[in-house]
Amino acid sequence: AARIAAALAAGAPIRAVMLDRLGPNVWHESPASAMAVLEELEETARLWLLTGRSATPLAEERIEELRQGFGARW
């Protein structure tokens, strides 16, 4: 909790955390936005499992392309 609080205080664009034995905790400006965050988290987990947990991380250029395309802060 302290690490997450410090990251949020520093301005990190965190919208979800996965807690051991508790599962996902998400938040956003509205319940509908928080639900969208949860759906994205679940889909990411599903894809991770389908790839056999061996997906190759994206290059920084590709991540920046996604940031620009979706207006993401992460």
PLY file of the C-alpha trace (Angstrom):
ply
format ascii 1.0
element vertex 74
property float x
property float y
property float z
element edge 73
property int vertex1
property int vertex2
end_header
0.00 0.00 0.00
2.82 2.41 0.83
4.52 1.84 -2.54
1.28 2.45 -4.41
0.48 5.56 -2.36
3.97 6.92 -3.08
3.64 6.20 -6.81
0.24 7.93 -6.93
1.58 10.91 -4.99
4.42 11.16 -7.52
1.88 11.35 -10.33
2.14 7.81 -11.71
-0.84 7.05 -13.99
-1.83 3.91 -12.07
-5.48 2.87 -12.38
-5.28 -0.71 -11.10
-3.31 -2.99 -8.83
-3.43 -6.74 -8.41
-3.30 -7.76 -4.77
-2.15 -11.20 -3.70
-5.13 -13.30 -2.55
-7.47 -10.32 -3.06
-7.43 -9.83 -6.81
-7.75 -6.63 -8.80
-8.50 -3.23 -7.35
-9.31 -0.51 -9.87
-10.33 3.14 -9.69
-11.03 6.04 -12.02
-13.10 9.21 -12.22
-16.41 7.35 -12.51
-17.71 3.81 -11.96
-18.07 3.33 -15.73
-14.44 4.36 -16.30
-13.27 2.07 -13.49
-15.18 -0.79 -15.08
-13.39 -0.11 -18.38
-10.06 -0.31 -16.53
-11.09 -3.66 -15.04
-12.11 -4.99 -18.47
-8.74 -3.94 -19.90
-6.93 -5.63 -17.03
-8.91 -8.84 -17.51
-8.31 -8.87 -21.26
-4.59 -8.29 -20.74
-4.47 -11.19 -18.28
-6.36 -13.40 -20.74
-3.92 -12.58 -23.54
-0.97 -13.19 -21.23
-2.30 -16.67 -20.43
-3.09 -17.44 -24.08
0.48 -16.61 -25.10
1.82 -19.10 -22.60
3.17 -16.24 -20.49
5.92 -15.70 -23.01
4.91 -12.51 -24.81
7.80 -10.33 -25.95
7.70 -6.79 -24.54
7.09 -4.03 -27.06
9.91 -1.74 -28.10
9.75 1.79 -26.69
8.87 3.17 -30.16
5.80 0.92 -30.38
4.72 1.88 -26.87
5.04 5.56 -27.78
2.94 4.93 -30.90
0.21 3.43 -28.69
0.44 6.33 -26.25
-0.07 8.81 -29.06
-2.80 6.81 -30.76
-4.87 6.34 -27.62
-3.90 9.48 -25.72
-2.60 7.33 -22.86
-0.41 8.73 -20.07
1.27 5.44 -19.22
0 1
1 2
2 3
3 4
4 5
5 6
6 7
7 8
8 9
9 10
10 11
11 12
12 13
13 14
14 15
15 16
16 17
17 18
18 19
19 20
20 21
21 22
22 23
23 24
24 25
25 26
26 27
27 28
28 29
29 30
30 31
31 32
32 33
33 34
34 35
35 36
36 37
37 38
38 39
39 40
40 41
41 42
42 43
43 44
44 45
45 46
46 47
47 48
48 49
49 50
50 51
51 52
52 53
53 54
54 55
55 56
56 57
57 58
58 59
59 60
60 61
61 62
62 63
63 64
64 65
65 66
66 67
67 68
68 69
69 70
70 71
71 72
72 73
